[in-house]
Amino acid sequence: MIRGAGGTNGGLGRFFIGFIMMCSGLYLLLQSITVSTGFGIGMHLFGFSLFGMNVGITSGMVMFPFIFGIGMIFYNARNYFGWLLAAGSIAAMIFGVIASTHFMLRTLTAYELITILVLSFGGLGLFLSSLRKVETKADESSSQ
C-alpha cells in the first residue's frame, strides 16, 4: 500500500502544494529584507561606561591586540598569551560585524505583504497538515 507524506495518508498533493507555497513565500520575504552594516575602521563595536564616561571600542582598536598577538606568535609559537590575543581579537571582530548588522524590511504595498504572508503561513499550514494522519471511513470500519 502506498503511503503519503511522512508515511501517513495525509496526501502528497497537499504536501507538495504546501511546500511550494511555503518556499515561494519565504523567498519573497527574504527578497524584501535589506541588510546593511556599519562596520568600519572608525565605527564602534562595543561600548561601556567608565567613571561616568561612555567609552567605545572601535574596530581599529581591536587590531592592536591582534597585531601584538601575531608578533608574539611569530616570535614564539608556544606563547599562549599571543594565541589568546590573536584569537580573542578575531572573535571580537566577528562578533562586531554580526552585532553591527541591520535588517530592514523594504517598503511594501499591502497587497505584497498579504501575498507573502498568505503564501508563507498558508503553505506552512498545508505542509504540516499533510504530515498528519487523516482517518478515513475504511480505517473507522476496520477498527470496530
N, C-alpha and C positions, 0 to 999 in steps of 0.2 A: 504494500500500500504506500502511495506517495504522500509524504507529509509536506506541509507548508513551511513557512519561515520559522526558524528556531525549533524545528521538529514538531510544531503544533499544526493544527488545521485552521490557523487564523487567516491564511490567504496570502499567496505570493503576489497577487495584484496590488493589494493594499501595501505590502512590504515595499515593492519597487516604486509605486507612485509616491508613497510617503517619503522614501529615501531620496528620490529625485527632487521632490518639493523642498525637503529639508536642506539638501545640499545647495540648491539654487537660491533659496532664501538666505542661507548663511553666506554664500558667495556674494550676493548683492549687499548684505550687511557689511561684510569686510571690505568691499569696494567703496563703501560710503564713509569709511573711517580714515581720517587724515592723521598721520603720525609725524611729529616733529620733535626735535631735541634742542636743548640749549647748551649742549656740551661744547666747550671750547677752552682755550688756554686761560682766559680771564673769568670764566664762569664759576660760580660757587658750587662745589659738590656737596659739601657738608657745612653746617653752621652750628655754633654753640655759643652759650653766654658765659663770659669770663669776667668776673668782678664788675658786672653791670654793663659790659660792652659786648656787642654782638660780633663774634669773630667768625669769619668764613674761610674755609679752606678751599682754594681753587684747584683746578685740575693741574695747573702748572706747579703748584706746591707739592702735589703728590709725586711729581717726577724727581724731586730732590732725594727722598729716601730710596727711590728706585735706582737712581744713578749711583748713590753710595753703596747700595746693596750689590749691584752688578760689579762695581770696583772691588768690593770685598770678596766676592765670589771668584773673580779672576785672579786676585792675589792669593787666596787660599780657598780652594773649593770645599774644604771641610768646615768652613766657618758658618755655623748655624745662624748666627745673627745676620749675616749677609743674605742668606737664603730667606730668612724671616722678613727682612726689609724688602727684598725684591718681590716675594710672593704676596706680602701684605699690600704693597703698592699696586701691584697688578689687580688684586682683588678689590681695592678701593677704586681703581679706575673703572673696572667693570661695573661695580655697584653704582658708581656715579653716573655712568652712561645710562644704565637702566633706570635709575631714580630720576634722571632729568628728562625722560621720555614723556611726551604729552600726547594723549589720544583725544581727538575731537571728531565728532560726527559732523560731516559737511551739511550744508543747508539742503533739506529735502522738502518736497511737497508732501502734503498729507497723503495723497494717492500713493506715492513711492513708499512712504513709511508703512502704510497699511498693507501694501502688497508684500513688502519684506517681512513684516510680522506674521501675516497670514501664511505665507509660504514656509517660513521657518517653524512656527509653532504648530500650524495645521499639519505640516509634513511630519513633525515630531510625533504628534498625536496619532496619525495614521501608522507611522512606523512602529510605534510602541504597541498599538492595538493589534497589529498583525502578529506580534510575538505572543499574544495572549491566547490561551486555548478557548475556542468557541465550541460550546456544546451544541450538537445537532440533535434532531429528532431520533436518529439511529442510535446515538450514544445514550439518550434517555431511556429508550425502549430496551436496550440490551442490559442496562443496569437494574432493571426491575425484575 
